[in-house]
């Protein structure tokens, strides 16, 4: 799977998302400008020691992202979308895009990709969920649909025992 962050602003969110990508074998795509340096200590701390295990690709802007990834299936998470994220049949190479924390994905991008817009249901009077939580929710639904192929599906007997 591919997670795309459009102009993320909060380093801790991106660090958490990078850790989630590492744990799931997903590629993290970052569309600039970023609201921080990727070397910033808050980003590194949130990602712990997983940074070497995640593939990260950066792009100058959304057009650069589209140019470098032609023909992709792109889903865009937005509170404005009419379709729920669970109504999509995900494929292993899909791209799931999330917008910046303060503004989401720009309206013009949503308009030009309406068929891929998805949302996470929530109570009407709230603005949005935390970005890293939103990524985890949608990504794990996609992985669940794909039967978590290649992922560990049993606990390790070295770390936990039912016989205690």
Rosetta blueprint (number, residue, H / E / L):
1 X L
2 X E
3 X E
4 X E
5 X E
6 X E
7 X L
8 X L
9 X L
10 X L
11 X H
12 X H
13 X H
14 X H
15 X H
16 X H
17 X H
18 X H
19 X H
20 X H
21 X H
22 X H
23 X H
24 X H
25 X L
26 X L
27 X E
28 X E
29 X E
30 X E
31 X E
32 X L
33 X L
34 X L
35 X L
36 X L
37 X L
38 X L
39 X L
40 X L
41 X H
42 X H
43 X H
44 X H
45 X H
46 X H
47 X H
48 X H
49 X H
50 X H
51 X H
52 X H
53 X H
54 X L
55 X L
56 X E
57 X E
58 X E
59 X E
60 X L
61 X L
62 X H
63 X H
64 X H
65 X H
66 X H
67 X H
68 X H
69 X L
70 X L
71 X L
72 X L
73 X L
74 X E
75 X E
76 X E
77 X E
78 X L
79 X L
80 X L
81 X L
82 X L
83 X L
84 X E
85 X H
86 X H
87 X H
88 X L
89 X L
90 X L
91 X L
92 X L
93 X L
94 X L
95 X E
96 X E
97 X E
98 X E
99 X L
100 X E
101 X L
102 X L
103 X L
104 X E
105 X L
106 X L
107 X H
108 X H
109 X H
110 X H
111 X H
112 X H
113 X L
114 X H
115 X H
116 X H
117 X E
118 X E
119 X E
120 X L
121 X L
122 X L
123 X L
124 X L
125 X L
126 X L
127 X L
128 X L
129 X L
130 X L
131 X H
132 X H
133 X H
134 X H
135 X H
136 X H
137 X H
138 X H
139 X H
140 X H
141 X H
142 X H
143 X H
144 X H
145 X H
146 X L
147 X L
148 X L
149 X L
150 X L
151 X L
152 X L
153 X L
154 X L
155 X L
156 X L
157 X L
158 X L
159 X L
160 X L
161 X L
162 X L
163 X L
164 X L
